[in-house]
Each structure stands twice: as C-alpha cells, then as structure tokens.
Amino acid sequence: MVQRKPWGSRMEDFRCKALIADDDEYFRIAIKSILIGRLGLSEVIETASFDEALERMDEESDGLGIGLFDLSMPGMGSAANLRAVRELFPHVRVAVVSASRRRTDILMALEAGVHGYMPKTMGVEELARAIRSIMDGVIYVPALLAELPPDDGASRFAPSATALPHLTPRQRDVLTLLVEGRSNKEIARSLDLGEGTVKIHLAALFRNLGVANRAAAAVLGSRILGRLPGSAESSE
C-alpha cells in the first residue's frame, strides 16, 4: 500500500550514500547487502544508536540520501526524535525498519514525517522493493496496516503523558552543560564535538522538550535533570 509524493529526483538519478541506525550488527549487515548489492548505493554508514546516527548524518550530510532507523535502538525513545531528524535533514529520505508490527507504532512514525515504515519480517525482495520505492519518491506504508486490529493505543516507544521527556545520553550531556550556561563552543570542546554537531543535538533536544530556544530549554532542563535517576534531587 503506497502513496505517491512528488519529489524532484528519481532513484536512477540518486546514487548516494545510505545510513543504517540499528544496534543489531547482523541486521545491519543484511540491510547493507541489499543497499549496495541490489540497489547500487555507493556507500553504507553503520551506526548503533540514535546519537551516533545524528553525528554521522551531520558529518556525511552532503552525500547522504537515505537513513533507515530502528525504533528500539539505544537513544530512539520516541517518535519526537524521528520528527527532529526530518526537520534537521530535510534532503534525506528517512524510513523506519522495525520489529514492531503495532498499528500505533506505524502510525506514530508516519505522523512524525518519515517516508516509510518497513517491518523486519519482510522478505529480502520485498524489502528491496520498498526501499527502492521510498528513494523513488513514494511514501511506503506496509500493506499489513490495513489488516491490523486496533490496539490499546499505547506504544512502548513513546512515553506516557506524565513521563519525563526521553533524553538520549548525548542530549542529557548537552542539556547539563546548557543549564550550566555553557556556549556552543564550550559544549563542543567539553564533549569533543564540532560546533555544527552541537547545533544538531540542540535542535533535536529543543524538539524533544517542546521548547523554542536555549533559555526555555535551560529553565525546563534544570527541573528535568533534578528528577532524572542519579541526580541529587531524585536520590533524596
């Protein structure tokens, strides 16, 4: 089940690099084989966490054409992070390849703006066709969505309304330094990152916290960090 979306280029004009973000090494090897062997992509970048994926996307942004994300890898946390990826890298096709076949997870990912959702149970040929269609400008929705019964609406990849915002390890580090009043240059030096990469993490952090600027993030961050496990306030 697919929905066409107008894009400026088709796959035959789109020989590019791809990124796989999944903590399952064997699955990354399988997807890499499909991307290079069957679809002819020039290079595949492998990452095992959301933070690592963001940093590599920043480094490889000029030649990157598609990013494939697992929902349950370290740091993913919620669909808010997928929305941040779409906003930060608008030229990259972003898709989910996940073990989850839950209606809520599929719809949540699509609502976040991804270009497709592919269950890991798909066969090699079917998965290759789905990725090809995404790179050709299609929004890929798995046919099984029409057959799935309504679930309880809860997703293990999304926090409850009363839960603390899910912060990746890198987002927590950046937020801690932001609350301390550090500049982007100081944050970059402290975390051994480029200033551009720090800006990427800040933008994702703002989206995750639902704020628009550093001041609001610092105010909210001081409250959040005090309630996270391991903080002084939370241990009292």
N, C-alpha and C positions, 0 to 999 in steps of 0.2 A: 504494500500500500504506500504509494508515494505521492508527493505533492510537488509540482514544478515551481521553481522560484527563479526569476530572471537573474542571470549572472553575466558578467562581461566576457568570461572565457570558458571554454570547454576543456575537458581533460587533455585532449590531444595537444593543446597549447599550454599545458600546465605541468610540464616536467619539473618536479620540485622535490624539496626535502619534506619528510614527514616526522612527526614526533609521536612516540608511544609513551603514555604515562600509566604504568601498571606495575605493582610490586611483585607480580608473578613472572619470574625470569623466563620460564618455559613458554608462557603465553606470548611474551614479547618476541621471542624467537620465532614463534609460529606466525605472528602478525607481520613481522619484518620480512619473512619469506614471501608472504602474499604481496606486500607493498612493493618489494623490489623485483621478485621473480615473475609475478603475474601482472602487476600494474606498471612496472617500469619506472618507479620513482628513483631518483638519483642517490638518495641517502636517507637513512632512518636513524633518528636520535632516540635513544632509550633512556627513560627516567623511571624512578621507582616511587616518587612521592609528588604531591601537588607543588610543594615549594621548589623542588628541583626542576619540575616541568616549567614553572613560571620563569625561573632563572635561565634555563636553556632557551626558552622561547624568546626572551629578551636578547640573548646572545646571537640567535640564529634568525631573527625576525625578517631579515631581507629575503632569505631564500625559502622560508617555511610556508608550505601550502596547506597542510592539514595536520591536526592534532587529535589523537584518539585517547580518550580518558576513561579509566576505570572508576566506578563510583566508590568502591570500597578501599581504594589505596590510601596509605597514610596521608593525612592532611586534607583530603577532599571535604569531608564533613557535611556539606550541604550544597544544594543547587545554587546558592548565592555565589559560590566560588566559580561555577561554570558561567554564570552571568558576567562575572568580573573578567573572565578570560575573553569572552566575546567582545566586551567593551574595550579591553586593553589591546586586543589584537584583532581588529575588525577585518583584516585582509585574510585571516586564517580560517579555513573551514574547521569547525570544532564538532566532534562527534563523541558519543559515549559507546563503549563496548563493555558490557557489564553482565555479570552472572544473574542479576536481578531480572525477574520477569513480572514484577509487580506493576500493576496499572499506575499506581501513584508515582512510582519512581520514573516510569517512562514519561508520564505527563509533566512531572516536575522538571525533568531535564529539558523537555521540549519548550516548556514555558520559559526556561532560563535562556532560550535562544540558540540552542545547539542545532546543528544542521542534520543530525540524525541520531538514532538510537538503535544499537545492534546487540541483541542478546548473544552471549558467548556460546550458546548452544547451536548457533547457525553453523552449517557446513562450510567447508573451505570455499567452494564455488559460489555459494550464496553470499558469503561474507565479502568475497572479492567483488561481486556484482554490486553489493550495497555500497561499498567504499567508492567504487568507480562512479556510481550514480551521484553520490554526495559531491565528488570532485567535479562532476559534470553540471552541478548547479541544482541538484534535487534535494529537497528536504525528505530524508528517509525515515519513514515510520514503519515499524515491523507489523506485518500482517496479523500477528498474534494479538495485537492490541484490541482488535475487533472481537476476539474470542474470549478475552479475559473477563471474568465476572468482576463486578465492583468489589473493592476490598474495603478495609475499615478506614482508609484514608491516611493511615499512619505510615510513615516511611522510616526505616532505620538509618537513612542517610540525611534526615532532616531533624533539627532539634525541635523540641516542643516549644509552645509559645512562652512558657515560663523559664525555659532553659537559658543558660548563658550563651552568648554568641560563640560559635565554634571557631577557635583560633588555631591556625596551623602553627607549628613550632616557630617558623620564621616570622609570622605575623605577631606572635607573642613577644619575640625578641625586639622587633621593630616598635611595637606599641610600648614596651617597657622603656625604651630609650626616648621615644616621643614624649611620654609622660614626664621624663626627667628633663625635658626641654632641649634635647639634642637637635642639631640641624641635620639636614640630609647628608651633608658631607661628614659630619661626626658619626652618624649612624652607619654610613658606608664604611668608614675607617674601622669602627668598632666591630662590625660583622664581616669585614673583609669582602665587601661587595662593591660594585660600581654604583655611582650615584643614580644612573639610569635604572638599574635593577632595584634600588631602594624605592624609587618613584613608583615602579611597577607594584612592589609589595604594599606600598602605602595606598595606592588606588584600590587594590583588592581588599585591603583592610578597611578602608572607608566604606566600600560597598558592603562588606560583611557586617560592619557595625551600623550601617544605615545613617552615616553622617556625611557631611559635605566638605569638611575642612579639618585642618590639624587641631585647631582649638577645641572643636567639638569632640574630636577623637581623644584628645588628651583628657578632657573632663570625664567622658564616659569610660575611658581606659583606666583611669585611676580607681574607679569603682569596680570595674570588671576584674582587674588584676588582684584587687583585695579579696575577691570572692573565689578566685581560682584555687584548686588544690595546690598546696605547697607555699602559699603566700602567708604572710604573718597574720593577717586578719582571719583567714579561713581556718587557721590552726588554733585560734583562741577558743 
